[in-house]
Amino acid sequence: MTYCLNKKSPISHNESRLLQLLAKILPCVTLPVVLRWSITQVLDVTEQLDAGVRYLDLRIAHMLEGAQRNLHFVHMLYTTALVEDTLTEISGWLENHPREVVVLACRDFEGMTEDLHEYLVACIKNIFGDMLCPRGEMPTLRQLWSRGQQVILSYEDEASVSRHAELWPGIPYWWGNKVKPQDLVCYLERMKSCGRPGGLFVAGINLTENLEYVLGHLAGSLERMTLPSLPYLDAWVRAQCPGSGVRCTNIIAGDFIGADTFVSDVIRLNEKLFRG
């Protein structure tokens, strides 16, 4: 949900004290650099859904200085978009596309108390209602269609999951934390060799900057780092096999949707199931 970050977006309290200090002392220098390395998508949520995205990674936070009930998304910076408004936008899109199913992964929960978790879950239930698929055995698309269910919502807070049948446990995410695409692919292949987790899981083709790289590319951005590597990463995506096999992939997630053929490449993987 980083498409709505801007120069007025405050730095997350989970970032280092040094970075927060620099943002206060040299905001005109620090904030533009942090902003360029925080943005992972340029399409808004409706545009992402229109483009074919069906998995959304929702990193949720409550700002200490924010309103009591206002929840934001976070990726180094807090978004201007509110969680409740974005979920409502997703719900509206689903109402207009009754055969589509999305997986929403709510996680991080920076600054969240038990009361705020209960508030967020109440919002989720109110916004999606009968669209929510209660946790249990993983349903097929036909089963979801027959029930009118369109949302599988994972929630990385075990206490909340235990209290609410509408929430699924957190979905494992293979995050390589790599700058170079070759190193990321090696990591993903190593994870595949260890065997797939039970249920849903995500293979992330997200490149990640480190401090050394940023200091050497102060005028750069995550987008500039990522775009030249997309053909290499897309080739890895096209080589994957869906299904229940030990080395099969499940959900694949990436940054800067719309900049390449990623979505169509993922959708086309399903053709391998019919050929098999």
C-alpha angles and dihedrals in degrees: 000000000000094000090095098052115121141169091278093057109115121234116257116258087229091067119095121286089238092058092047090049092050089050089057097043100037106018094154090059103031103044098053090051093048090046093054091052095044101057112094100162134035098187117084119237096268091048090050091052091047089051090057104264111150101169119066123188106212114191104189130198144168115222115225090223094043131099115286096254101027112113122189137188117250138205107154085311131049115247124236088225116092120227094231092053093048093049089050089052090052091049091052091051091050091051088058092046105044095172094056124097126198134193112217116195112199113192150136094052095193111194093003120149125196089260091053091049089053090048092050093048090049089052091049092051093045094048100043102025112164091005088079116098109217115231119265134096110000106264127222121240090253091055091050091048092050090053096042090239119148108162132072104185120194117196122193097212112092095198092055092046090053090054099045126052091199092068125083123207119264115288115236111247122202101217113176098191089212134147097201121062092220091058091047093052090049089053093049092048090050090052090050090053090057091061130255123286119246113269125356121356136168131229107202119208089189117135114217127207123222129206093261091053094046093049088053092048105037091152091047132089141207088257093055090048094048107041098066089052097051096091090055093046093044089054088057090049092052090052093058126104123218122214140072099300121126093251097037121117125228119188118010119199130191144169130251097027112201095035093096144359095287098121095046090045091055093046091049091057088075089067087071089065091059093046091049 
